[in-house]
């Protein structure tokens, strides 16, 4: 039963990533370019590459935030807030 739940959550997350890539092709292209630059085309990315893939990592986290596969509580705020992120190109 637990394996079935984990598998369905993984599939839901992958579907959300595909949806995001279709809705925001420029973000998908930027992530692909980063992966090709850091990893190359001869192998798949691994967890060891994670520190060198800040945009791709941020994209994955944003997809999970945007389309959470598990309930995370109420999505409301009492005040407006702005969050800015600066990613250095000196990797």
C-alpha positions in Angstrom: 0.0 0.0 0.0 2.8 2.5 0.9 4.6 1.7 -2.3 1.5 2.5 -4.3 1.1 5.8 -2.5 4.7 6.8 -3.1 4.5 5.8 -6.8 1.3 7.8 -7.4 2.9 10.9 -5.7 5.9 10.5 -7.9 3.7 10.3 -11.0 1.7 13.3 -9.9 4.9 15.3 -9.5 6.2 14.3 -12.9 2.8 15.2 -14.5 3.0 18.6 -12.8 6.6 19.1 -14.2 5.3 18.2 -17.7 2.4 20.7 -17.3 4.8 23.4 -16.2 7.1 22.7 -19.1 4.2 23.1 -21.5 2.9 26.2 -19.9 6.3 27.9 -19.5 8.6 26.6 -22.3 11.2 29.3 -21.7 11.7 28.0 -18.1 12.0 24.4 -19.4 14.5 25.5 -22.1 16.6 27.4 -19.5 16.7 24.3 -17.2 17.7 22.1 -20.1 20.5 24.4 -21.1 21.8 24.4 -17.5 21.7 20.6 -17.4 23.5 20.3 -20.7 26.1 22.9 -19.6 26.8 21.2 -16.2 26.2 17.5 -16.9 26.7 17.3 -20.7 24.9 14.9 -23.0 26.7 11.7 -22.1 25.0 11.0 -18.7 22.0 11.8 -16.6 22.2 14.3 -13.7 22.8 12.9 -10.2 22.4 14.2 -6.7 26.1 15.1 -6.8 25.3 17.7 -9.5 22.6 19.4 -7.5 24.8 22.2 -6.1 25.8 23.1 -9.7 22.2 23.2 -11.0 20.6 26.0 -9.0 18.0 27.0 -11.6 16.9 23.4 -12.2 16.7 22.7 -8.5 14.6 25.9 -8.0 12.3 24.8 -10.9 11.8 21.4 -9.3 11.0 23.0 -5.9 8.6 25.5 -7.5 6.7 22.7 -9.3 6.3 20.9 -6.0 5.1 24.2 -4.4 2.8 25.0 -7.3 1.3 21.6 -7.6 1.8 19.9 -4.2 1.1 16.2 -4.3 0.3 16.1 -0.6 -1.9 18.5 1.5 0.3 21.2 3.0 -2.4 23.3 4.8 -4.2 26.5 3.9 -2.7 28.5 1.1 -3.5 32.0 2.3 -1.6 35.0 3.6 -2.7 38.0 5.7 -0.4 40.4 4.0 1.4 40.9 0.7 5.0 39.9 0.4 7.6 40.0 -2.2 10.4 37.5 -2.5 13.4 38.1 -4.7 16.1 35.6 -5.7 19.4 36.4 -7.2 21.3 33.6 -8.8 25.0 34.3 -9.5 26.3 33.3 -12.9 29.7 32.6 -11.3 29.2 28.9 -10.9 
